[in-house]
Amino acid sequence: MSLPDVTRRMFGESDRKRDAGLKTPKTVIRFDDISYGDYGESNILDVYRPKNRNGEKLPVIVSVHGGGWVYGDKNVYQFYCMSLAERGFAVVNYSYRLAPEYKFPASVFDTDNVFNWIYKNAKSYGFDLENVFAVGDSAGANLLGMYINLLNDENYVTVINTYIINNKDFLKEALGRKRSFIPQRQVHIKAVALNCGKYSFASEKKNPGLKDIVSFLFVNGGNDEELDMIDIIAHLNEKFPPAYIMTCTGDFLMKEAGKLCSRLEDTDIPFEYHFYSDGENPLGHVFHCNMKLDMAEVCNDDECRFFRRYID
């Protein structure tokens, strides 16, 4: 069994146990399985809204799920995302194409298509386009950070498109009809929350043995050029939005948060750093997605409170 298959099995078992017995809250209305792209179940999304805010335009949170680039979809994030909707937001929860079946930058194209869909469908779902936020977890935090950097840096877009051209024969299936990345320039993300994420690949460049599952994301197995392309810290500039950075006890990516915070501080980007602990009980990676944990409620309250500071 391949490493991606093992990862999918292990993560799947853990997530099913985490969500066992949970149901859609009576306070939430949901719109399910909406197509936003050409790739079937890999290109569908849900929208969740609080029922008591019917007819109102609401600030939007886009959720980018984690899963080590090879696992996950909107279904394993539904209860977490509905909990954000209960806090007064319209929440967009989407699936994107995964490695190794679809190589980088397929998931970047999908993310851009989701934001494009939001802007085209704002009236139908009551999205307040003046107040768009996003959360990303683990590999999803990497994907979200990368997408934001692409919105803010045309030279970075050129790097991605040059890579596509140089590997076009290997990326035909991943990219479909598109042969270059042109980000939706109308997108403006007011603030972002990055949870238990992966932000730097400097160590992996020095020690190829650390690449592990990220190698399945690339056509060349994660060489230095490829790792640099998804390095959030390397491409972050002064246009990055205010950020809420979270990690916790038991998070195997704990040190990544400090690296990102140092870069944000050097670039004068407003940010909040939060380290969560539950006494002697280690919380674990992306604990905030577990709706059965009291500390998840605390963390999600904190993140939504951070977003409200930036609502016009």
N, C-alpha and C positions, 0 to 999 in steps of 0.2 A: 504493500500500500504506500502511495506517494505521500510526501510531507503535506501537501495541500489536502489530500483526502483525510489524513489523520487529524489535521487541524479542524477540518469541517466536522468530523465526527465528534471530537472532544468539545469544541465550542458549542455545537448543536445540542449535545447532551446537557451541558451546563446551562444553556439558555432555556431549554425546555423545563428543566428543574426550577430555575429561577422564576419563570412565569406561570408555573402550574397553578391553576385555580383562579387566575386573574381574569377579569371580564372588563368590557368597555364600561367606563363610568357613566352613570345615568346623566351626569352633568355635561357630557360631551356629545356633539354630533359629528359623525365621520362620513367622509366621502372616499370610497375605497377603489383601488385598482384602476386609477386613471392613467392612460397612456401618455407619455411625453416624448417618446422616441420610437425608433424602428426595430428595437430588439426585444420585443415580447415582454416576458416577465422580468427581464433585466432592466426594462425601461418603463416601470410603472411607479406611481406614487399615491399616497393617501394625503388627504387634508383633514385636520381635526380643528374644531372650533368649540368654544364654550356655548352651550345651548342658550344661556340667558343673555347672550349678546347678539341675537339674531338681527340681521339688517345693519349692523354696525361695521364700519371698516376697522380692522384690528391690525396692530403691529404683527409682523410675520417673523417666525423662527423657522429656518431651514435646518433640518437635522441630517448630518452626514454620518452614517453608521460606521462602526469599526468592524474588525474581523481579519486583520493581518493581510489585507489586500486580496485574500482568497476566499473569504467566508462572509456570510451575512446578507440580509435583505431588510426591507422595511418591516416585515412581520416580526422580526426579533427586536425591533425598536418601537413597536406600536404602543406599548403600555407606558414606557418612558415618555414618548412624544405626547401621548394624551395627557399625561400629568402636567406637561408644560402648557397645553391648551387650557387646562383647568385654572391656570394662573393668569388667564386673560389674553392669550395669544392665538393667532391662527398659525398652525404648525404644519409644515410640509415635510413629510417623511417619505424618502424615496429609495428605491433599489437602483444599483448601478452595476455595470459589467465588471466581472471579477477575473483576476488571474487564476490559473495560467491559461484559461481558455481565451481570454482577451487581454492582450498586452497593453502596457502603458503606451500612449496616453488615452486609452478608451474611456476610463473612468473620468478623466478631465473633461472630455467632450460631453459625457452624460451630465456631469454637474453643471456645465454651462447651459445645456439644454433645459435643465430643471429651472434655472433662474430665468431663462427666456420664457418658459411656460408660465412662470409666476407673473411676469410683466404682461403677458398676453391675456391672462385669465384673471386679472386682479378684480375686475368688476363682478365676475361670476361668483367668486369665493370671498369677497370682502377683504381683500388684501390692501393694507395701507402701505403704498410703495415708498412713502417718505420715511418709513420706519421698518427696514428690513434687517434682520439679525440672522446669525447662524451659529450652530453648535457642531462641533466635530469631536469624535472620540477615537483615541488610539490611531489606527491607520486612517480613520476618517478625519482626524485632526490634521494629519499630514496632507490628505487630499484637499481639505478645506483651506489650509494655509497656503498650499501651492496655488490653488485657484485664485485666492486673493492676490498673491504676488503677481500672477499673470495679468490680472485686471490692472495692476499698477505699474507694469514695466514692459514696454514694447520690445525692449532688447531681449527680455526673457522669453517673450512669445516667439521671437525670431529663433532663439536657441531650440525651442521645442519643435518648430516647423522645420528647421534644418535637420533635426534628428528624424523627423517623419520622412523627409525626402531621402535621407541616407539609408533608411530601413523600409522603404515603401513596399518592397516585395514581401516582407514579413508581416506588415501591418495592414494588409488589405482587408482581412476579415475583421480586425479590430476596429478599423475606422469606417468601413462601409463606403458610402458615397463621398464622404468628406476626405480631403487630402491635405488640409491645413487647418490650423486652429486660429479662429478669429473670435475672441471673446466678446460677449454682449456688453458693449460699452455703456449702456444705460444702467447697468447694475451698480448699485451703491449699497454696500453693507455697512450699517452704522456702527456695529460693534460685534464682537465674536467671543465665543467661549470655546476654549480648547482644553479637552479633558484627557489626561493620561496619554498624551500624544507622543509621536515620534517626530522630532524636528531637525535633527542633525545626523549626518552620515559620515562625519570625519573619522570616527573610530573604525567604521566598516571599510573605509578606503585603506586604512593602515593595516587592518587585519581582515582579509577576505573571509576568514572562517566565521566571522560574526554576521555575515550577510543573511544566512539562514533563509527564512521564507521569502524575504523581499526579492531574492534572485528570481523567483517565479514571475515577478511582475514584468520583467524585461526580455526583449528578444536576444540580448547578449549576456544574460545572466547576471546583470548588475555590475558592469564595469564602472570605472571611476566617472566617466562621462554621464552614465545613467544615474548613478547615485547622486551626483551633483545636481541633476535636474530636479530631483524631489527633495532637496535639502532646503527646508524652509528658512533656516537662519541665513544661509548663503545668499538668498535672493530677496530677503526682506528689506524694504526701504521705508522712508518717512511717511509714505501714504498708507501704511498698514493701519487698520482701524483699531480703536481701543479694544483691549483684550482682557478676558478673564481666564487665568491660567490655573488649572487645578490638577493636583495629584494627591496621593494619600499613602497611608501605611499599606504595605503589601503590593504596591504598584511596581511592577518590574521595570517600568520606564520612568521611575521617579526622578532620576537625575536629569532627564530631558527638560523638565519644566524649568529648572534653574538656568540651563543654557539659553532657553528662549527668553526668559526674563532678563537676563544680562544683555541680550541683543536688543530687546525692546527698550531697555533703559538707555543703552548707548545711542539709540535712534530717537529718543525723546517721545516714544509712543506711550500714551497712558495705559496702565495695566494694573490689575489686581492679581496677586499670587495667593492661592489658598491651599493649605495642606490640611487634609482632613484625617482625624484619628478618632477611634472609638475605644479608647482605653486599651485594654489588653486584647481586644478583638481586632485583628487586622482586617481592614476593609476590602482590600484587593482591587485589582485593575478594573476600571470603569464601574465601580460599586454603585454609582449614582443611577444606573439603569435598573437596579433592583428595587422595585417598588415596595418590597417587604421590609426594607431597611429604614429605620428612622433617620440615619445619617444621609440617606439619599434624598429624603424630603428637605433636610437642612441645606444640602448642597444645591438642589434645584431651586429652592427659594432664593438662595444667595445669587445664583446666576441670573435668575429673572429680575431680581432687584437691581443687579448691575445693568441689565438691558434697559430697565425703566429710566435710569439716569440719563439715557441718550435718546429718549422718545421726545419728539418735538411736541 
